Amino acid sequence: MMPESGQAPGGPRADGKEEVSLDRLTTYGAAAHTSMLAHAVMQTGDAVMITSALGTIEFVNPAFENHSGYSAEEVLGQTPALVKSDAHPPEFFASLWEAILKGEVFRAVFTNRHKSGALYYEEKTITPIRDANQEITHFVSTGRDITARILADERLEFLASHDALTRTPNRCRFMDCLGQAIGRCRRDGAGLTLLLIDLDRFKRINDSLGHGIGDQVLTKVPERLRSVVGERPLIARLGGDEFIILVEGDARPAMSDRIAEALLDSFAQPFQIGDRTLYTGISIGIATYPEDGEDIESLVRHADIAMYQAKSSGRSTYVNFSSVMEAEMLEDISIDVSLRSALDNAEFEIHYQPIICPEKQQTVAVEALLRWHSAQHGTVPPARFIPMLEESGLIGKVGYWVLQTACAQIKALSDQLPYPLILAVNLSGRQFRDGNLVGDVRKLLSDTGLPATQLELEITESILIEDAPTAAKTLDALAALGVRLAIDDFGTGYSSLSYLRRFPINTLKIDRSFVIEMDNSPDAVSIVKAIINLADNLGLEVVAEGVENPGQLAQLAEFGCSKVQGYWFSPPVTLAELTARQLAATPERTSPCRHSGNRTSPHFSFELHEQP
């Protein structure tokens, strides 16, 4: 590097000018080169450290100070162990010293510890420096800070193997861990247990309060699970509201049952989300290695089957897998496939069960029940296929067909009789919440010609309670059409006098469970009598379902129950049989029955649920 005067060094000449010697030019060039190197080392963004052959730090540049947080005064005379993080095993440093003591260059990514305690990462090169005799006198290391890149890579790796919301392992990571666990169990002759957990009615939280609240609940689930099973078992989120726990080393049913029961107790407690107190139970499916499967796919599938069995059993329970369940699940899949084409293939039929007037011992109405005659599976019980209609979403389409068909059939039969028949149609929750319900009912009444006053729509108490304001608007709109409204299975849900006052209800249907228990339960007798008195005082009609013996019939008649039905009188019959019976009856034998309340018309009722 030339001095600022721009002149090279030298001595005076005879003419008075400075003489420039070769030696002095060489000395000047070396000094300029050294100065340039010194400036480069001090200004480079890479950390530079020079140590003695024994590892004592003799020089660090400003970049090292920035990377490590230590000043030069703090590190000179120390060793590089000052920034050691203990992230590397002893073998790492053994290979380092072996290389550089042989005069070789060593390159690696170092995990170091900042003065603050935080970790930082350097892409480092360590080079031995030799003197004129080829002896190693120093080591120089250069390090590029790659912390941002490493953290970004780690985050990408974490996100690839973990659920971003709950920060638990995801399905892919869990499957890898399960495979490794199966390998260990196979080697050691041990067992393991899977507990597959699904939150009950979590969709209701998402739909009513929004996904933000739902996500907050989900983030608390791993903590709740961990409080029961401890730190060792693996907890993962498989997706949605499904979690799974892997417990290694013990596959005894007593152990898994104990864990499941503790989990159920834990989730019986509410979640506190802000100022909201929310409840969501869990259903648990259990599968064990090697009894229920010896590979990843079969174990997870069997735990899933057991979990769905727990759902079907009423939720908030646990079920251990059995081979019978798998056979039933495969059959359910086949039935579900057939069910989706049943309507198009005209495989559905409506049967009708007589409703009797106890006072005159004569048929005054009927209840219609949906039947499915599958070309592949034969006659499928309603208890089997109705839940499938609900789960698949087909209940809306099939329910519309039921309403349309029943209205048309009862209208045709009414035209042949001397009195009007009232048809009651049971609506599922999905149908009742359909925004097109009122319009659909209006159209079907118009298309079939059935007067609105001859149609009675049945809903359960739980549907009313889920969203009372919206339910009130829907019921008022239906009542404005002239349609009658009934509460089905009264007494089994959220029985309350308040909604009987608020909603335009016409009929109460006593659930069959109370009627059946009248034989041996004084409490059931008291409940039935109270419902009949309540209906009478409120001017409502009442229908008792499930009458199976003369003792039940006698008690109901004594209490003043106006209408009863059950297998004691008749099973459900086809439309042809019903028509033949009604047309064969004399007018006087089909006269209206005395009843509770202020309604006078005998009625037919229809619902989608199985009767005994």
SULQUIMO-V989447 format. One record per helix or strand. SS is the DSSP state (@ for helix, = for strand). FROM is the first residue (numbers start at 1). LEN is the number of residues. Records with the same first field share a line. If there is no record, write none. Layout:
SS: FROM-LEN, FROM-LEN
This chain:
=: 11-2, 18-2, 47-6, 56-5, 79-1, 84-1, 106-8, 119-12, 136-10, 162-1, 169-1, 192-8, 234-6, 242-7, 271-3, 276-3, 282-8, 318-3, 348-10, 362-13, 378-3, 422-5, 455-6, 484-7, 507-4, 541-4, 563-3, 573-1, 603-5
@: 22-22, 62-7, 72-4, 80-4, 90-12, 147-15, 171-18, 202-8, 211-19, 253-15, 296-17, 323-17, 382-11, 395-20, 429-5, 437-12, 452-3, 461-6, 468-14, 497-6, 512-6, 522-17, 550-10, 575-10, 587-4
